[in-house]
Amino acid sequence: MPVGPFFADFLCRERKLVVELDGSSHDGRQDEDAKRDRYFEAQGYRIPRFQNADMMANLEDVLVAIAQALRAHPQPLPQAGGE
Protein backbone atom coordinates (compact mmCIF):
# COMPACT_ATOMS: atom_id res chain seq x y z
CA MET A 1 0.00 0.00 0.00
CA PRO A 2 1.51 3.37 -0.94
CA VAL A 3 2.00 5.97 1.78
CA GLY A 4 3.82 9.09 0.72
CA PRO A 5 6.73 8.00 -1.43
CA PHE A 6 6.85 4.48 0.06
CA PHE A 7 4.98 1.19 0.02
CA ALA A 8 4.10 -0.99 2.99
CA ASP A 9 3.13 -4.65 3.12
CA PHE A 10 0.18 -3.93 5.42
CA LEU A 11 -0.97 -0.66 6.90
CA CYS A 12 -3.62 0.40 9.41
CA ARG A 13 -3.92 4.19 9.27
CA GLU A 14 -6.37 4.33 12.20
CA ARG A 15 -3.89 2.63 14.57
CA LYS A 16 -0.74 4.03 12.90
CA LEU A 17 0.63 0.55 12.32
CA VAL A 18 2.70 -0.75 9.42
CA VAL A 19 3.36 -4.50 9.32
CA GLU A 20 6.41 -5.52 7.33
CA LEU A 21 7.12 -9.01 6.04
CA ASP A 22 10.79 -9.55 5.25
CA GLY A 23 12.12 -12.23 2.99
CA SER A 24 14.56 -12.62 0.16
CA SER A 25 13.07 -9.60 -1.65
CA HIS A 26 14.63 -7.44 1.11
CA ASP A 27 18.14 -8.84 0.59
CA GLY A 28 20.43 -5.97 -0.27
CA ARG A 29 17.70 -3.40 0.46
CA GLN A 30 18.60 -2.56 4.05
CA ASP A 31 19.31 1.10 3.24
CA GLU A 32 15.97 1.52 1.44
CA ASP A 33 14.14 -0.30 4.25
CA ALA A 34 15.79 1.93 6.86
CA LYS A 35 14.83 5.08 4.92
CA ARG A 36 11.23 3.87 4.64
CA ASP A 37 11.13 2.99 8.36
CA ARG A 38 12.40 6.48 9.29
CA TYR A 39 9.69 8.04 7.10
CA PHE A 40 6.89 5.99 8.69
CA GLU A 41 8.22 6.53 12.21
CA ALA A 42 8.36 10.29 11.58
CA GLN A 43 4.66 10.05 10.68
CA GLY A 44 3.96 8.34 14.02
CA TYR A 45 3.70 4.76 12.73
CA ARG A 46 4.95 1.68 14.58
CA ILE A 47 6.52 -1.04 12.45
CA PRO A 48 6.56 -4.62 13.67
CA ARG A 49 8.60 -6.79 11.31
CA PHE A 50 8.27 -10.49 10.66
CA GLN A 51 10.22 -12.90 8.51
CA ASN A 52 8.29 -14.63 5.73
CA ALA A 53 9.42 -17.97 7.20
CA ASP A 54 7.84 -17.04 10.56
CA MET A 55 4.62 -16.12 8.81
CA MET A 56 4.51 -19.53 7.14
CA ALA A 57 5.65 -21.63 10.12
CA ASN A 58 4.19 -19.65 13.06
CA LEU A 59 1.20 -17.80 11.64
CA GLU A 60 -0.73 -17.89 14.92
CA ASP A 61 2.15 -16.27 16.84
CA VAL A 62 2.53 -13.59 14.17
CA LEU A 63 -1.21 -12.84 14.27
CA VAL A 64 -1.14 -12.60 18.07
CA ALA A 65 1.76 -10.13 17.88
CA ILE A 66 -0.11 -8.04 15.27
CA ALA A 67 -3.29 -8.08 17.39
CA GLN A 68 -1.31 -6.90 20.42
CA ALA A 69 0.26 -4.11 18.37
CA LEU A 70 -3.18 -3.05 17.14
CA ARG A 71 -4.51 -2.87 20.71
CA ALA A 72 -1.54 -0.83 21.89
CA HIS A 73 -2.15 2.90 21.64
CA PRO A 74 0.52 4.60 19.51
CA GLN A 75 0.93 7.48 21.97
CA PRO A 76 0.34 7.76 25.71
CA LEU A 77 -3.15 8.89 26.64
CA PRO A 78 -3.48 12.25 28.43
CA GLN A 79 -3.60 12.13 32.21
CA ALA A 80 -7.00 12.27 33.88
CA GLY A 81 -8.04 15.68 35.16
CA GLY A 82 -6.24 17.54 32.39
CA GLU A 83 -7.89 19.88 29.93
Backbone atoms as SQL, in Angstrom:
CREATE TABLE atoms (id INTEGER PRIMARY KEY, chain TEXT, resi INTEGER, resn TEXT, atom TEXT, x REAL, y REAL, z REAL);
INSERT INTO atoms VALUES
  (1, 'A', 1, 'MET', 'N', 0.852, -1.166, 0.000),
  (2, 'A', 1, 'MET', 'CA', 0.000, 0.000, 0.000),
  (3, 'A', 1, 'MET', 'C', 0.901, 1.233, 0.000),
  (4, 'A', 2, 'PRO', 'N', 0.670, 2.178, -0.906),
  (5, 'A', 2, 'PRO', 'CA', 1.511, 3.371, -0.935),
  (6, 'A', 2, 'PRO', 'C', 1.135, 4.362, 0.163),
  (7, 'A', 3, 'VAL', 'N', 2.161, 4.904, 0.804),
  (8, 'A', 3, 'VAL', 'CA', 1.997, 5.974, 1.785),
  (9, 'A', 3, 'VAL', 'C', 3.126, 6.946, 1.508),
  (10, 'A', 4, 'GLY', 'N', 2.775, 8.151, 1.114),
  (11, 'A', 4, 'GLY', 'CA', 3.816, 9.088, 0.722),
  (12, 'A', 4, 'GLY', 'C', 4.601, 8.469, -0.422),
  (13, 'A', 5, 'PRO', 'N', 5.915, 8.561, -0.339),
  (14, 'A', 5, 'PRO', 'CA', 6.734, 8.004, -1.429),
  (15, 'A', 5, 'PRO', 'C', 7.064, 6.525, -1.254),
  (16, 'A', 6, 'PHE', 'N', 6.470, 5.854, -0.258),
  (17, 'A', 6, 'PHE', 'CA', 6.853, 4.479, 0.061),
  (18, 'A', 6, 'PHE', 'C', 5.658, 3.538, 0.024),
  (19, 'A', 7, 'PHE', 'N', 5.984, 2.245, -0.039),
  (20, 'A', 7, 'PHE', 'CA', 4.983, 1.190, 0.017),
  (21, 'A', 7, 'PHE', 'C', 5.155, 0.412, 1.313),
  (22, 'A', 8, 'ALA', 'N', 4.066, -0.146, 1.806),
  (23, 'A', 8, 'ALA', 'CA', 4.097, -0.992, 2.991),
  (24, 'A', 8, 'ALA', 'C', 3.393, -2.295, 2.663),
  (25, 'A', 9, 'ASP', 'N', 3.801, -3.371, 3.333),
  (26, 'A', 9, 'ASP', 'CA', 3.131, -4.654, 3.115),
  (27, 'A', 9, 'ASP', 'C', 1.689, -4.577, 3.608),
  (28, 'A', 10, 'PHE', 'N', 1.512, -4.115, 4.842),
  (29, 'A', 10, 'PHE', 'CA', 0.179, -3.930, 5.418),
  (30, 'A', 10, 'PHE', 'C', 0.193, -2.653, 6.238),
  (31, 'A', 11, 'LEU', 'N', -0.910, -1.930, 6.201),
  (32, 'A', 11, 'LEU', 'CA', -0.965, -0.660, 6.903),
  (33, 'A', 11, 'LEU', 'C', -2.338, -0.460, 7.517),
  (34, 'A', 12, 'CYS', 'N', -2.374, 0.006, 8.751),
  (35, 'A', 12, 'CYS', 'CA', -3.617, 0.400, 9.406),
  (36, 'A', 12, 'CYS', 'C', -3.449, 1.867, 9.800),
  (37, 'A', 13, 'ARG', 'N', -4.056, 2.753, 9.015),
  (38, 'A', 13, 'ARG', 'CA', -3.924, 4.190, 9.271),
  (39, 'A', 13, 'ARG', 'C', -4.523, 4.568, 10.623),
  (40, 'A', 14, 'GLU', 'N', -5.671, 3.984, 10.959),
  (41, 'A', 14, 'GLU', 'CA', -6.368, 4.326, 12.197),
  (42, 'A', 14, 'GLU', 'C', -5.499, 4.080, 13.429),
  (43, 'A', 15, 'ARG', 'N', -4.730, 2.993, 13.430),
  (44, 'A', 15, 'ARG', 'CA', -3.885, 2.625, 14.573),
  (45, 'A', 15, 'ARG', 'C', -2.416, 2.973, 14.348),
  (46, 'A', 16, 'LYS', 'N', -2.122, 3.631, 13.212),
  (47, 'A', 16, 'LYS', 'CA', -0.744, 4.034, 12.903),
  (48, 'A', 16, 'LYS', 'C', 0.201, 2.840, 12.998),
  (49, 'A', 17, 'LEU', 'N', -0.153, 1.784, 12.278),
  (50, 'A', 17, 'LEU', 'CA', 0.626, 0.550, 12.320),
  (51, 'A', 17, 'LEU', 'C', 0.960, 0.106, 10.903),
  (52, 'A', 18, 'VAL', 'N', 2.229, -0.170, 10.671),
  (53, 'A', 18, 'VAL', 'CA', 2.703, -0.750, 9.417),
  (54, 'A', 18, 'VAL', 'C', 3.268, -2.115, 9.769),
  (55, 'A', 19, 'VAL', 'N', 2.823, -3.158, 9.102),
  (56, 'A', 19, 'VAL', 'CA', 3.364, -4.501, 9.317),
  (57, 'A', 19, 'VAL', 'C', 4.230, -4.843, 8.115),
  (58, 'A', 20, 'GLU', 'N', 5.469, -5.181, 8.387),
  (59, 'A', 20, 'GLU', 'CA', 6.410, -5.516, 7.327),
  (60, 'A', 20, 'GLU', 'C', 6.754, -6.994, 7.373),
  (61, 'A', 21, 'LEU', 'N', 6.723, -7.616, 6.212),
  (62, 'A', 21, 'LEU', 'CA', 7.124, -9.010, 6.045),
  (63, 'A', 21, 'LEU', 'C', 8.424, -9.018, 5.259),
  (64, 'A', 22, 'ASP', 'N', 9.470, -9.545, 5.876),
  (65, 'A', 22, 'ASP', 'CA', 10.787, -9.545, 5.246),
  (66, 'A', 22, 'ASP', 'C', 11.155, -10.930, 4.772),
  (67, 'A', 23, 'GLY', 'N', 11.635, -10.981, 3.569),
  (68, 'A', 23, 'GLY', 'CA', 12.115, -12.228, 2.990),
  (69, 'A', 23, 'GLY', 'C', 13.236, -11.916, 2.030),
  (70, 'A', 24, 'SER', 'N', 13.446, -12.786, 1.085),
  (71, 'A', 24, 'SER', 'CA', 14.562, -12.620, 0.157),
  (72, 'A', 24, 'SER', 'C', 14.432, -11.357, -0.693),
  (73, 'A', 25, 'SER', 'N', 13.226, -10.842, -0.862),
  (74, 'A', 25, 'SER', 'CA', 13.065, -9.604, -1.645),
  (75, 'A', 25, 'SER', 'C', 13.693, -8.406, -0.940),
  (76, 'A', 26, 'HIS', 'N', 14.000, -8.538, 0.355),
  (77, 'A', 26, 'HIS', 'CA', 14.627, -7.445, 1.109),
  (78, 'A', 26, 'HIS', 'C', 16.152, -7.570, 1.145),
  (79, 'A', 27, 'ASP', 'N', 16.682, -8.673, 0.611),
  (80, 'A', 27, 'ASP', 'CA', 18.141, -8.842, 0.591),
  (81, 'A', 27, 'ASP', 'C', 18.764, -7.703, -0.204),
  (82, 'A', 28, 'GLY', 'N', 19.743, -7.069, 0.410),
  (83, 'A', 28, 'GLY', 'CA', 20.432, -5.975, -0.265),
  (84, 'A', 28, 'GLY', 'C', 19.661, -4.664, -0.256),
  (85, 'A', 29, 'ARG', 'N', 18.534, -4.614, 0.437),
  (86, 'A', 29, 'ARG', 'CA', 17.702, -3.401, 0.463),
  (87, 'A', 29, 'ARG', 'C', 17.658, -2.775, 1.852),
  (88, 'A', 30, 'GLN', 'N', 18.635, -3.058, 2.679),
  (89, 'A', 30, 'GLN', 'CA', 18.604, -2.562, 4.053),
  (90, 'A', 30, 'GLN', 'C', 18.563, -1.038, 4.109),
  (91, 'A', 31, 'ASP', 'N', 19.317, -0.375, 3.236),
  (92, 'A', 31, 'ASP', 'CA', 19.309, 1.098, 3.241),
  (93, 'A', 31, 'ASP', 'C', 17.934, 1.641, 2.869),
  (94, 'A', 32, 'GLU', 'N', 17.314, 1.069, 1.850),
  (95, 'A', 32, 'GLU', 'CA', 15.974, 1.516, 1.442),
  (96, 'A', 32, 'GLU', 'C', 14.949, 1.226, 2.531),
  (97, 'A', 33, 'ASP', 'N', 15.052, 0.052, 3.162),
  (98, 'A', 33, 'ASP', 'CA', 14.141, -0.298, 4.254),
  (99, 'A', 33, 'ASP', 'C', 14.302, 0.668, 5.422),
  (100, 'A', 34, 'ALA', 'N', 15.537, 1.008, 5.750),
  (101, 'A', 34, 'ALA', 'CA', 15.786, 1.932, 6.863),
  (102, 'A', 34, 'ALA', 'C', 15.220, 3.318, 6.549),
  (103, 'A', 35, 'LYS', 'N', 15.374, 3.768, 5.316),
  (104, 'A', 35, 'LYS', 'CA', 14.827, 5.075, 4.915),
  (105, 'A', 35, 'LYS', 'C', 13.303, 5.064, 5.026),
  (106, 'A', 36, 'ARG', 'N', 12.685, 3.987, 4.556),
  (107, 'A', 36, 'ARG', 'CA', 11.231, 3.871, 4.636),
  (108, 'A', 36, 'ARG', 'C', 10.777, 3.838, 6.094),
  (109, 'A', 37, 'ASP', 'N', 11.487, 3.065, 6.942),
  (110, 'A', 37, 'ASP', 'CA', 11.132, 2.995, 8.362),
  (111, 'A', 37, 'ASP', 'C', 11.216, 4.376, 9.017),
  (112, 'A', 38, 'ARG', 'N', 12.265, 5.132, 8.716),
  (113, 'A', 38, 'ARG', 'CA', 12.396, 6.482, 9.286),
  (114, 'A', 38, 'ARG', 'C', 11.232, 7.371, 8.852),
  (115, 'A', 39, 'TYR', 'N', 10.817, 7.249, 7.593),
  (116, 'A', 39, 'TYR', 'CA', 9.690, 8.036, 7.097),
  (117, 'A', 39, 'TYR', 'C', 8.422, 7.690, 7.883),
  (118, 'A', 40, 'PHE', 'N', 8.108, 6.405, 7.987),
  (119, 'A', 40, 'PHE', 'CA', 6.893, 5.992, 8.692),
  (120, 'A', 40, 'PHE', 'C', 6.943, 6.380, 10.166),
  (121, 'A', 41, 'GLU', 'N', 8.089, 6.169, 10.801),
  (122, 'A', 41, 'GLU', 'CA', 8.219, 6.527, 12.215),
  (123, 'A', 41, 'GLU', 'C', 8.040, 8.028, 12.414),
  (124, 'A', 42, 'ALA', 'N', 8.545, 8.843, 11.493),
  (125, 'A', 42, 'ALA', 'CA', 8.365, 10.295, 11.580),
  (126, 'A', 42, 'ALA', 'C', 6.891, 10.678, 11.454),
  (127, 'A', 43, 'GLN', 'N', 6.099, 9.821, 10.818),
  (128, 'A', 43, 'GLN', 'CA', 4.657, 10.050, 10.678),
  (129, 'A', 43, 'GLN', 'C', 3.882, 9.474, 11.864),
  (130, 'A', 44, 'GLY', 'N', 4.594, 8.887, 12.826),
  (131, 'A', 44, 'GLY', 'CA', 3.959, 8.339, 14.025),
  (132, 'A', 44, 'GLY', 'C', 3.580, 6.870, 13.938),
  (133, 'A', 45, 'TYR', 'N', 4.036, 6.171, 12.896),
  (134, 'A', 45, 'TYR', 'CA', 3.703, 4.757, 12.728),
  (135, 'A', 45, 'TYR', 'C', 4.667, 3.874, 13.514),
  (136, 'A', 46, 'ARG', 'N', 4.142, 2.756, 14.010),
  (137, 'A', 46, 'ARG', 'CA', 4.954, 1.683, 14.583),
  (138, 'A', 46, 'ARG', 'C', 5.107, 0.620, 13.514),
  (139, 'A', 47, 'ILE', 'N', 6.223, -0.109, 13.542),
  (140, 'A', 47, 'ILE', 'CA', 6.516, -1.039, 12.450),
  (141, 'A', 47, 'ILE', 'C', 7.004, -2.381, 12.984),
  (142, 'A', 48, 'PRO', 'N', 6.094, -3.275, 13.346),
  (143, 'A', 48, 'PRO', 'CA', 6.563, -4.625, 13.666),
  (144, 'A', 48, 'PRO', 'C', 6.981, -5.333, 12.378),
  (145, 'A', 49, 'ARG', 'N', 8.072, -6.082, 12.471),
  (146, 'A', 49, 'ARG', 'CA', 8.597, -6.792, 11.308),
  (147, 'A', 49, 'ARG', 'C', 8.583, -8.287, 11.596),
  (148, 'A', 50, 'PHE', 'N', 8.294, -9.031, 10.563),
  (149, 'A', 50, 'PHE', 'CA', 8.269, -10.488, 10.658),
  (150, 'A', 50, 'PHE', 'C', 8.958, -11.066, 9.432),
  (151, 'A', 51, 'GLN', 'N', 9.615, -12.190, 9.627),
  (152, 'A', 51, 'GLN', 'CA', 10.219, -12.903, 8.507),
  (153, 'A', 51, 'GLN', 'C', 9.135, -13.716, 7.798),
  (154, 'A', 52, 'ASN', 'N', 9.248, -13.815, 6.489),
  (155, 'A', 52, 'ASN', 'CA', 8.293, -14.630, 5.727),
  (156, 'A', 52, 'ASN', 'C', 8.232, -16.052, 6.287),
  (157, 'A', 53, 'ALA', 'N', 9.384, -16.598, 6.674),
  (158, 'A', 53, 'ALA', 'CA', 9.423, -17.968, 7.203),
  (159, 'A', 53, 'ALA', 'C', 8.601, -18.070, 8.482),
  (160, 'A', 54, 'ASP', 'N', 8.656, -17.034, 9.339),
  (161, 'A', 54, 'ASP', 'CA', 7.842, -17.044, 10.560),
  (162, 'A', 54, 'ASP', 'C', 6.359, -16.995, 10.217),
  (163, 'A', 55, 'MET', 'N', 6.018, -16.235, 9.219),
  (164, 'A', 55, 'MET', 'CA', 4.624, -16.124, 8.808),
  (165, 'A', 55, 'MET', 'C', 4.095, -17.488, 8.352),
  (166, 'A', 56, 'MET', 'N', 4.933, -18.222, 7.651),
  (167, 'A', 56, 'MET', 'CA', 4.513, -19.534, 7.143),
  (168, 'A', 56, 'MET', 'C', 4.512, -20.600, 8.240),
  (169, 'A', 57, 'ALA', 'N', 5.505, -20.570, 9.125),
  (170, 'A', 57, 'ALA', 'CA', 5.652, -21.631, 10.121),
  (171, 'A', 57, 'ALA', 'C', 4.921, -21.330, 11.424),
  (172, 'A', 58, 'ASN', 'N', 4.767, -20.042, 11.766),
  (173, 'A', 58, 'ASN', 'CA', 4.192, -19.647, 13.056),
  (174, 'A', 58, 'ASN', 'C', 3.126, -18.573, 12.875),
  (175, 'A', 59, 'LEU', 'N', 2.210, -18.807, 11.966),
  (176, 'A', 59, 'LEU', 'CA', 1.205, -17.797, 11.643),
  (177, 'A', 59, 'LEU', 'C', 0.430, -17.342, 12.877),
  (178, 'A', 60, 'GLU', 'N', 0.057, -18.264, 13.738),
  (179, 'A', 60, 'GLU', 'CA', -0.727, -17.890, 14.918),
  (180, 'A', 60, 'GLU', 'C', 0.051, -16.914, 15.810),
  (181, 'A', 61, 'ASP', 'N', 1.338, -17.170, 16.022),
  (182, 'A', 61, 'ASP', 'CA', 2.152, -16.268, 16.841),
  (183, 'A', 61, 'ASP', 'C', 2.270, -14.888, 16.197),
  (184, 'A', 62, 'VAL', 'N', 2.435, -14.865, 14.888),
  (185, 'A', 62, 'VAL', 'CA', 2.529, -13.587, 14.173),
  (186, 'A', 62, 'VAL', 'C', 1.215, -12.820, 14.308),
  (187, 'A', 63, 'LEU', 'N', 0.096, -13.504, 14.146),
  (188, 'A', 63, 'LEU', 'CA', -1.205, -12.838, 14.269),
  (189, 'A', 63, 'LEU', 'C', -1.452, -12.318, 15.680),
  (190, 'A', 64, 'VAL', 'N', -1.014, -13.064, 16.686),
  (191, 'A', 64, 'VAL', 'CA', -1.142, -12.602, 18.073),
  (192, 'A', 64, 'VAL', 'C', -0.315, -11.329, 18.259),
  (193, 'A', 65, 'ALA', 'N', 0.901, -11.311, 17.746),
  (194, 'A', 65, 'ALA', 'CA', 1.757, -10.129, 17.877),
  (195, 'A', 65, 'ALA', 'C', 1.143, -8.929, 17.166),
  (196, 'A', 66, 'ILE', 'N', 0.545, -9.142, 15.999),
  (197, 'A', 66, 'ILE', 'CA', -0.110, -8.044, 15.273),
  (198, 'A', 66, 'ILE', 'C', -1.325, -7.556, 16.051),
  (199, 'A', 67, 'ALA', 'N', -2.114, -8.474, 16.593),
  (200, 'A', 67, 'ALA', 'CA', -3.290, -8.084, 17.387),
  (201, 'A', 67, 'ALA', 'C', -2.872, -7.268, 18.608),
  (202, 'A', 68, 'GLN', 'N', -1.796, -7.660, 19.268),
  (203, 'A', 68, 'GLN', 'CA', -1.305, -6.901, 20.421),
  (204, 'A', 68, 'GLN', 'C', -0.854, -5.510, 19.994),
  (205, 'A', 69, 'ALA', 'N', -0.188, -5.415, 18.874),
  (206, 'A', 69, 'ALA', 'CA', 0.259, -4.113, 18.373),
  (207, 'A', 69, 'ALA', 'C', -0.931, -3.225, 18.016),
  (208, 'A', 70, 'LEU', 'N', -1.985, -3.827, 17.483),
  (209, 'A', 70, 'LEU', 'CA', -3.183, -3.045, 17.138),
  (210, 'A', 70, 'LEU', 'C', -3.889, -2.518, 18.387),
  (211, 'A', 71, 'ARG', 'N', -3.862, -3.307, 19.462),
  (212, 'A', 71, 'ARG', 'CA', -4.506, -2.874, 20.707),
  (213, 'A', 71, 'ARG', 'C', -3.704, -1.799, 21.420),
  (214, 'A', 72, 'ALA', 'N', -2.396, -1.810, 21.230),
  (215, 'A', 72, 'ALA', 'CA', -1.540, -0.825, 21.889),
  (216, 'A', 72, 'ALA', 'C', -1.791, 0.547, 21.278),
  (217, 'A', 73, 'HIS', 'N', -1.929, 1.536, 22.118),
  (218, 'A', 73, 'HIS', 'CA', -2.150, 2.896, 21.638),
  (219, 'A', 73, 'HIS', 'C', -0.811, 3.460, 21.183),
  (220, 'A', 74, 'PRO', 'N', -0.759, 4.127, 20.029),
  (221, 'A', 74, 'PRO', 'CA', 0.518, 4.601, 19.509),
  (222, 'A', 74, 'PRO', 'C', 1.170, 5.691, 20.356),
  (223, 'A', 75, 'GLN', 'N', 0.380, 6.426, 21.130),
  (224, 'A', 75, 'GLN', 'CA', 0.929, 7.476, 21.975),
  (225, 'A', 75, 'GLN', 'C', 0.268, 7.378, 23.340),
  (226, 'A', 76, 'PRO', 'N', 0.966, 7.812, 24.378),
  (227, 'A', 76, 'PRO', 'CA', 0.340, 7.761, 25.709),
  (228, 'A', 76, 'PRO', 'C', -0.927, 8.611, 25.749),
  (229, 'A', 77, 'LEU', 'N', -1.909, 8.133, 26.467),
  (230, 'A', 77, 'LEU', 'CA', -3.145, 8.894, 26.639),
  (231, 'A', 77, 'LEU', 'C', -2.908, 10.042, 27.615),
  (232, 'A', 78, 'PRO', 'N', -3.659, 11.142, 27.474),
  (233, 'A', 78, 'PRO', 'CA', -3.478, 12.246, 28.426),
  (234, 'A', 78, 'PRO', 'C', -3.888, 11.827, 29.824),
  (235, 'A', 79, 'GLN', 'N', -3.292, 12.447, 30.822),
  (236, 'A', 79, 'GLN', 'CA', -3.596, 12.129, 32.206),
  (237, 'A', 79, 'GLN', 'C', -4.988, 12.610, 32.560),
  (238, 'A', 80, 'ALA', 'N', -5.665, 11.880, 33.423),
  (239, 'A', 80, 'ALA', 'CA', -6.999, 12.269, 33.879),
  (240, 'A', 80, 'ALA', 'C', -6.928, 13.603, 34.627),
  (241, 'A', 81, 'GLY', 'N', -7.975, 14.400, 34.472),
  (242, 'A', 81, 'GLY', 'CA', -8.038, 15.678, 35.160),
  (243, 'A', 81, 'GLY', 'C', -7.411, 16.806, 34.371),
  (244, 'A', 82, 'GLY', 'N', -6.833, 16.490, 33.233),
  (245, 'A', 82, 'GLY', 'CA', -6.239, 17.541, 32.386),
  (246, 'A', 82, 'GLY', 'C', -7.324, 18.221, 31.576),
  (247, 'A', 83, 'GLU', 'N', -6.914, 19.147, 30.756),
  (248, 'A', 83, 'GLU', 'CA', -7.889, 19.879, 29.927),
  (249, 'A', 83, 'GLU', 'C', -8.448, 19.034, 28.845);
